[in-house]
Structure formats: structure tokens, C-alpha cells
Amino acid sequence: MILIIGVRFRKSGKVYYFAPNGLDIKKGDHVIVETARGIEYGLVVLGQKEVTDDKVVQPLKDVIRIATESDYEIHAENEEKEKEAYKICLEKIAKHELQMKLIDCEYTFDKNKLLFYFTADGRIDFRELVKDLASIFRTRIELRQIGVRDETKLIGGIGICGRPLCCHTYLSDFAPVSIKMAKEQNLSLNPSKISGVCGRLMCCLKNEEEAYEYLNAKLPHINEDVKTIDGYNGIVQSVSVLKQLVKVIITKDNDEKEVREYHVDDLKFEKSASRTSVSPGQALPDEELDENALKELEQMEKGDIEDMTEEEEQNKKYKNNHYQKKNFNKRPKYPDTKNKPAENFSGKKGKHYNRERDNNNYRHNNNNNNNQPRKNYHKSSGGNGGYGNGYNNIKPE
């Protein structure tokens, strides 16, 4: 068992574990910790507790200190500077005519890095923008492309239920949402009725999935034979999942049919552990969907799976699309060999180059370049949308 505390850096953001380091830290305290991005100012949302080793990502870093009054003033100052940085970045985006939407920006606590979050339809060449921002703010600049779900999480809003969005208030992580969940809950498959503000399937479908699976497993299927508590045999016409009520078409002694409603506990039917949660033949509230609506639902579901959380975006290593694997067996790699006739492996002159000779030239060129000054570039740890040489962070000289 490991003693940890849970720290959150943004409202409704992901909770990260840190070691208390012998400090008397309580829920609600602010602490200074070291993260992959640098020194950060965070809120303790989970007090000291012991967890199993498999729930902790090693190495577990220690808390540097409990935040002081001066730390709070620095944090407040950073928040004010973020507002100014946001306005400047908007101006630079308009100047460079980039097709990107700036969502938010934030400083790390030590001001060693300034992060900008944006959305765009495709890959953006923002190298000149990064240079301009680095010359203005004199710190490391990172531009991070996020999905529509993360955009909505950062901005917030009001859902169709009239309450603040779940992702903006309490959800720490996004979970994949599928059309199957809407079917299990007997909801209309109209895209406009089951999609959220972000245009993806609503997160609350996932929240209620477990409850519906449990309740559906206790109900009979549509058209299934059942026996009622008053001794009649009948066929299930429809079910009410939340109320656990079943409408049954019973047959009386005179062969007259009648529809009666029973609680599921008043019926006898064959129960199986492998019962499907959606009853076969169960009708949905609305009419059948046309082909376009079905395609729209599939696209929404696909978008839910492909969308990444902010942390996943940070950890993933992106590769630029224009970088392609070179086939070094086609021609010599270096200028001093490209015009020389090369011998193939059979000893005849041809298009194949001599691998041993090329390797010698490679070593020779490397030795000559050892004293050349290094370019002042810094690779990004998680920026998406880079173009060209793939260096997203530039630190001014």
C-alpha cells in the first residue's frame, strides 16, 4: 500500500496522485508540486489515503510544499497574465490568417511554459506563430490541438436538461459513448435528441448505462411467453424499464384477449444470465431512421472514440504526415556519392549503390559536422498540429 493525495490543476480536470512527503496535507489545501510540465499550483481534492500499488503510476513524485500566501499571489498574477496572453495570441492568429480557433491558455506556476489550446479542422502550420509568441513572452511556447469534447469541457455551458454540463462540473475523464447505450435505454435514435452541446453523443448515456443494464436484465423480452400472478398465460407487449412494469396480452377462458399491466415480480418467465439488455423486437419511440440519420449517428459514435482527453493528447507522440520513410536502397544518400557510378551487389555498375562506401561517407560527414552549432529548437512533448520539421516549441535566444 502507498500513501497518496489527489491533486487537481484545473476545474473538473483529471486527478493526479502525489506523495504527501511527510506534510500534514488535508483536502482543500493548495500545494506546489512538480509535474511533467514543470512546477504547478494545484488543489488537493483527495485527502491522504492508502491505495494499492497497481493504482499508482511510478515514479510517484513528492509534494514540494503546502502553498503559501506568496504562492497564491503568484498564481493570481499568472491568471491575469493569461488573459493578456489570450488577447495577444488572437491578434497573431488573425495576422497570420490561420484557420484555428483559440480556446484557452495557461501558464505553468514557474512561468517556464505558456500553453495555448486550440481547435482546427486539420493540421495547422503554426511555426511562424510560435516564433512571434516566443519573442513576445520570452518563454517556452506550446500549442496544443484539442477535440470538440475537450473544447466544451473548457468553455462550459448548459445542457438540454437545464443544468451545467457534466464535463465542465464534475467529470474528470471522458468515456466512449456508443449508439448501443441509447438503444439499451429505449431512447429515440434521432441525432438531435441524443447529442450534446459538443455534437457528440451525450455523456449521460454512459452515466446511466450500468443502471439500465441491471434493470433490463430483470425484465422479459418483447413477445416472450409469461405467466401472470393471477394464473393467465400471456405474451409481453411492452415494458417500462424504470418502473419495472410489463404490459401483457393475456388470453381468457373464452379466448378473449386483454392487455393488462403487471409488475415484473408478478410474472414468471425463463430467466437467463445471458439475457440481452435490449428486448428483441422492442419498438423505439420514434419512427425508423433514414439512411442519412443513421450515418450521422455512426459518425458521432466514431468521433467519441477518436476524441482524446487533454492528458492523452499530452502523452501521445505525434508524427507529421509529410514525413515519409525514405528508401535508402534506391540512391546514394550524400552529395559526394550521387554522381559517382555505383556498383550493385553483383559487382556490375547500375542504380544500386555500394553500401560499404556510403557508410564510410556517412561516418566522414558526421565527423565533419561535430563542431557545428546546434539549432535552438526544443521538441514539443505533446503539441498536435505541428508542420514541417516537427519542432513546436521554440525558446528565444
C-alpha positions as a printed Julia matrix, in Angstrom:
397×3 Matrix{Float64}:
   0.0     0.0     0.0
   1.15    3.53   -0.84
   0.14    6.75    0.92
  -1.04    9.36   -1.6
  -3.04   12.55   -2.03
  -5.1    13.57   -5.09
  -4.37   16.93   -6.74
  -6.34   18.68   -9.47
  -4.88   21.57  -11.5
  -7.93   22.68  -13.48
 -11.61   22.76  -12.65
 -13.09   19.3   -13.36
  -9.64   18.24  -14.59
  -8.02   14.88  -14.04
  -6.88   13.97  -10.51
  -3.18   13.14  -10.13
  -1.54   11.25   -7.27
   1.39   12.63   -5.28
   3.22   11.5    -2.15
   2.5    13.73    0.9
   6.22   13.8     1.73
   5.52   13.83    5.48
   3.44   17.03    5.31
   0.11   17.43    7.09
  -1.96   17.92    3.94
  -5.75   17.97    4.05
  -8.49   18.12    1.46
  -8.98   21.7     0.27
  -5.34   22.73    0.72
  -3.32   24.16   -2.14
   0.08   22.6    -2.82
   3.11   23.13   -5.03
   4.14   20.01   -6.95
   6.45   19.06   -9.79
   4.84   17.61  -12.93
   5.96   16.7   -16.43
   5.14   20.27  -17.49
   7.06   21.89  -14.64
   6.23   23.34  -11.23
   2.44   23.54  -10.77
  -0.03   25.03   -8.28
  -2.87   22.6    -7.51
  -5.85   21.95   -5.27
  -5.99   18.87   -3.04
  -9.31   17.13   -3.8
  -8.43   13.79   -2.2
  -7.01   13.67    1.31
  -4.28   11.34    2.45
  -5.2     7.7     1.9
  -3.54    4.4     1.1
  -4.01    2.76   -2.29
  -2.66   -0.41   -3.86
   0.5    -0.27   -5.95
  -1.32   -1.03   -9.22
  -3.31    2.23   -8.97
  -0.19    4.4    -8.86
   1.86    5.36  -11.91
   5.51    5.21  -10.93
   7.57    7.15  -10.14
   5.31    8.83   -7.57
   6.57   12.38   -7.04
   6.59   14.14   -3.68
   4.74   17.33   -2.82
   7.26   20.19   -2.72
   5.37   22.25   -0.12
   2.0    23.46    1.0
   1.2    26.67   -0.87
   1.95   29.89    0.99
   0.39   33.33    0.66
   3.13   34.38   -1.75
   2.43   31.28   -3.86
  -1.23   32.27   -4.06
  -0.25   35.78   -5.21
   1.96   34.32   -7.94
  -0.9    32.07   -9.06
  -3.31   35.02   -9.19
  -0.73   37.04  -11.15
  -0.38   34.19  -13.66
  -4.15   34.12  -14.17
  -4.14   37.84  -15.02
  -1.24   37.38  -17.45
  -3.11   34.51  -19.12
  -5.92   36.91  -20.09
  -3.46   39.26  -21.76
  -1.67   36.37  -23.48
  -5.01   35.13  -24.84
  -5.73   38.51  -26.48
  -2.24   38.75  -27.99
  -2.46   35.23  -29.4
  -5.81   36.04  -31.03
  -4.22   39.04  -32.75
  -1.29   36.97  -34.01
  -3.61   34.24  -35.32
  -5.54   36.86  -37.29
  -2.28   38.37  -38.55
  -1.04   35.03  -39.9
  -4.55   34.15  -41.21
  -4.53   30.72  -39.59
  -7.7    28.62  -39.68
  -7.7    27.78  -35.99
  -9.92   28.63  -33.02
  -8.15   29.6   -29.8
  -9.9    28.12  -26.76
  -7.77   28.83  -23.7
  -4.24   29.42  -22.46
  -2.38   28.85  -19.21
   1.0    29.47  -17.61
   2.82   26.93  -15.54
   3.4    28.15  -11.98
   7.08   28.92  -12.6
   6.27   30.67  -15.93
   8.68   28.4   -17.78
   5.99   27.4   -20.24
   2.91   29.03  -21.78
   0.35   26.65  -23.27
  -2.33   27.56  -25.81
  -5.27   25.24  -26.55
  -6.97   25.43  -29.92
  -9.25   23.54  -32.27
  -8.92   23.18  -36.03
 -10.32   21.02  -38.8
  -6.92   19.73  -39.86
  -3.2    20.17  -39.37
  -2.02   23.77  -38.99
   1.37   25.23  -39.9
   1.87   27.44  -36.84
   5.66   27.7   -36.85
   5.69   31.45  -37.54
   3.02   31.98  -34.89
   5.14   30.17  -32.3
   8.16   32.33  -33.17
   6.14   35.52  -32.71
   4.71   34.38  -29.38
   8.13   33.28  -28.11
   9.65   36.67  -28.94
   6.85   38.44  -27.04
   6.54   36.31  -23.91
  10.2    35.21  -23.67
   9.32   31.69  -22.52
   8.65   28.27  -23.99
   5.5    28.2   -26.12
   3.37   25.12  -26.67
   0.31   24.98  -28.91
  -1.92   22.0   -28.25
  -4.76   20.95  -30.54
  -7.78   19.51  -28.71
 -11.05   17.87  -29.75
 -14.59   19.22  -29.56
 -15.32   17.41  -26.29
 -12.3    18.99  -24.6
 -13.32   22.37  -26.04
 -16.76   22.08  -24.45
 -15.2    20.9   -21.18
 -13.01   24.01  -21.01
 -15.68   26.53  -22.03
 -18.71   25.05  -20.25
 -22.39   25.62  -20.97
 -25.94   24.48  -20.23
 -27.22   21.07  -21.33
 -30.68   20.19  -22.64
 -31.61   19.23  -19.06
 -31.16   22.86  -17.99
 -28.17   22.14  -15.76
 -24.46   22.98  -16.23
 -22.59   20.5   -18.41
 -21.38   17.39  -16.57
 -17.96   17.52  -18.24
 -17.42   21.08  -17.02
 -18.6    20.49  -13.46
 -17.5    17.08  -12.2
 -16.39   14.63  -14.92
 -12.62   14.09  -14.74
 -12.28   11.8   -17.76
 -14.25   11.13  -20.92
 -15.59    7.65  -21.57
 -16.52    6.28  -25.02
 -20.26    6.52  -25.73
 -21.95    4.24  -28.27
 -25.32    4.01  -30.01
 -25.89    0.73  -28.17
 -26.26    2.66  -24.92
 -29.13    4.69  -26.38
 -30.81    1.51  -27.57
 -30.48   -0.09  -24.13
 -32.28    2.9   -22.63
 -35.04    2.78  -25.28
 -34.27    6.32  -26.41
 -35.06    7.86  -29.74
 -32.13    7.49  -32.12
 -32.73   10.96  -33.52
 -29.23   12.55  -33.55
 -30.56   15.92  -32.39
 -32.09   14.36  -29.27
 -29.16   12.27  -28.03
 -26.25   14.57  -28.91
 -24.78   17.12  -26.53
 -23.53   20.68  -26.94
 -20.26   19.36  -28.38
 -22.08   17.49  -31.17
 -21.09   14.09  -29.79
 -23.3    11.52  -28.07
 -24.27   12.74  -24.59
 -22.03   11.66  -21.71
 -25.08   10.95  -19.53
 -25.79    7.9   -21.72
 -22.65    6.38  -20.2
 -23.58    7.52  -16.68
 -26.87    5.59  -16.75
 -25.63    2.56  -18.67
 -24.93    0.4   -15.62
 -28.35    1.07  -14.07
 -30.17    0.22  -17.29
 -28.17   -2.97  -17.75
 -29.18   -4.07  -14.26
 -32.87   -3.2   -14.73
 -33.13   -4.64  -18.24
 -31.7    -7.95  -17.06
 -34.71   -8.35  -14.73
 -37.31   -7.8   -17.47
 -38.71  -10.28  -20.03
 -38.24   -9.75  -23.74
 -40.88   -8.42  -26.08
 -43.07  -11.27  -27.46
 -41.83  -13.59  -24.73
 -44.29  -16.02  -23.1
 -45.0   -15.29  -19.43
 -47.36  -16.5   -16.72
 -49.11  -13.92  -14.55
 -49.73  -13.99  -10.8
 -53.47  -14.48  -11.42
 -52.89  -17.64  -13.44
 -53.1   -16.36  -17.02
 -50.67  -17.15  -19.81
 -49.71  -14.23  -21.99
 -47.26  -12.56  -24.32
 -45.23   -9.47  -23.44
 -46.36   -6.42  -25.4
 -44.08   -3.71  -23.93
 -42.0    -2.91  -20.85
 -41.23    0.15  -18.73
 -37.62   -0.2   -17.64
 -37.51    2.36  -14.82
 -40.9     1.47  -13.35
 -40.29   -2.27  -13.9
 -43.81   -2.63  -15.33
 -44.76   -5.05  -18.11
 -47.8    -4.93  -20.39
 -49.01   -8.45  -21.16
 -51.57   -9.67  -23.7
 -53.45  -12.39  -21.8
 -55.9   -14.93  -23.16
 -59.03  -15.54  -21.1
 -61.04  -18.77  -20.88
 -63.38  -17.67  -23.68
 -60.35  -16.97  -25.94
 -60.87  -13.25  -25.44
 -57.63  -11.25  -25.37
 -56.94   -8.4   -22.97
 -53.95   -6.18  -22.2
 -53.02   -5.93  -18.53
 -50.09   -4.3   -16.76
 -48.08   -6.2   -14.14
 -45.03   -5.56  -12.04
 -42.12   -7.75  -13.09
 -42.22   -9.53   -9.71
 -45.77  -10.72  -10.5
 -44.66  -12.58  -13.63
 -42.99  -15.92  -14.19
 -40.69  -16.37  -17.18
 -37.45  -18.05  -18.04
 -34.56  -16.02  -16.67
 -31.09  -16.39  -18.13
 -27.78  -14.92  -17.04
 -27.0   -14.05  -20.65
 -30.17  -12.03  -21.29
 -29.64   -9.12  -23.63
 -30.43   -5.7   -22.25
 -32.46   -4.67  -25.31
 -35.52   -6.79  -25.88
 -35.82   -8.31  -29.37
 -38.48   -6.56  -31.38
 -38.82   -3.72  -28.89
 -40.04   -0.62  -30.66
 -38.33    2.72  -30.23
 -40.39    5.84  -29.53
 -39.78    7.44  -32.92
 -40.14    6.17  -36.44
 -37.33    4.32  -38.16
 -34.36    6.46  -39.06
 -33.46    7.25  -42.64
 -30.06    6.42  -44.04
 -28.64    9.93  -43.53
 -29.6     9.99  -39.84
 -28.03    6.58  -39.33
 -24.79    7.74  -40.94
 -24.8    10.83  -38.71
 -25.16    8.66  -35.62
 -22.3     6.43  -36.73
 -20.13    9.49  -37.33
 -20.94   10.83  -33.85
 -20.05    7.48  -32.31
 -16.8     7.34  -34.27
 -15.94   10.85  -33.1
 -16.48    9.84  -29.48
 -13.97    7.03  -29.82
 -11.4     9.14  -31.66
 -11.64   12.18  -29.36
  -8.83   12.35  -26.81
  -8.68   13.8   -23.4
  -6.19   16.51  -22.66
  -3.85   14.12  -20.85
  -3.94   11.57  -23.67
  -3.14   14.39  -26.09
  -0.12   15.31  -23.99
   1.26   11.79  -23.7
   0.87   10.76  -27.33
   3.86   11.22  -29.66
   2.7    12.78  -32.88
   4.32   12.27  -36.25
   3.96   14.74  -39.11
   2.12   13.37  -42.12
   4.57   14.77  -44.65
   7.41   12.72  -43.15
   7.63    9.51  -45.14
  10.02    6.65  -44.78
  12.86    7.03  -47.23
  14.07    4.09  -49.21
  17.8     4.45  -48.83
  18.41    1.5   -51.15
  17.37    3.48  -54.23
  20.16    6.06  -54.45
  23.22    7.32  -52.56
  22.36    9.48  -49.56
  25.12   12.07  -49.7
  26.07   14.59  -52.42
  29.63   13.36  -52.85
  28.36    9.95  -53.97
  25.26   10.72  -56.02
  27.17   11.46  -59.25
  29.62    8.58  -58.91
  28.88    5.3   -60.66
  27.93    2.78  -58.02
  28.26   -0.95  -58.11
  25.45   -3.22  -57.11
  25.96   -6.32  -55.0
  26.61   -8.45  -58.06
  29.67   -6.35  -58.98
  28.03   -4.69  -62.01
  27.55   -0.97  -62.42
  23.95    0.06  -62.0
  21.43    2.02  -59.99
  22.23    0.24  -56.73
  24.77    1.96  -54.53
  27.69    0.44  -52.7
  26.53    0.18  -49.07
  30.03   -0.03  -47.57
  31.22    3.08  -49.38
  28.11    5.02  -48.38
  28.56    4.03  -44.73
  32.13    5.35  -44.81
  30.91    8.67  -46.24
  28.23    8.82  -43.55
  30.85    8.47  -40.81
  33.09   11.02  -42.55
  30.3    13.6   -42.83
  29.26   13.1   -39.22
  32.83   13.71  -38.03
  32.99   16.94  -40.04
  29.71   18.21  -38.58
  30.51   17.6   -34.93
  31.68   21.19  -34.37
  28.68   22.87  -35.98
  26.46   24.91  -33.6
  23.2    23.25  -32.59
  19.92   24.76  -33.66
  17.99   26.36  -30.83
  14.92   24.16  -31.14
  13.04   22.3   -28.43
  10.82   19.35  -29.27
   7.25   19.52  -28.05
   6.12   16.86  -25.6
   2.55   16.81  -26.75
   1.7    19.52  -29.28
  -0.55   18.44  -32.09
  -0.81   20.25  -35.37
   2.91   20.72  -35.99
   4.06   21.0   -39.58
   7.36   20.86  -41.36
  10.26   19.88  -39.13
   8.01   18.89  -36.23
   9.51   21.3   -33.68
   6.63   23.01  -31.91
   8.41   24.77  -29.04
  10.96   27.49  -29.73
  12.83   29.19  -26.94
  14.11   32.67  -27.86
  17.81   33.25  -27.9
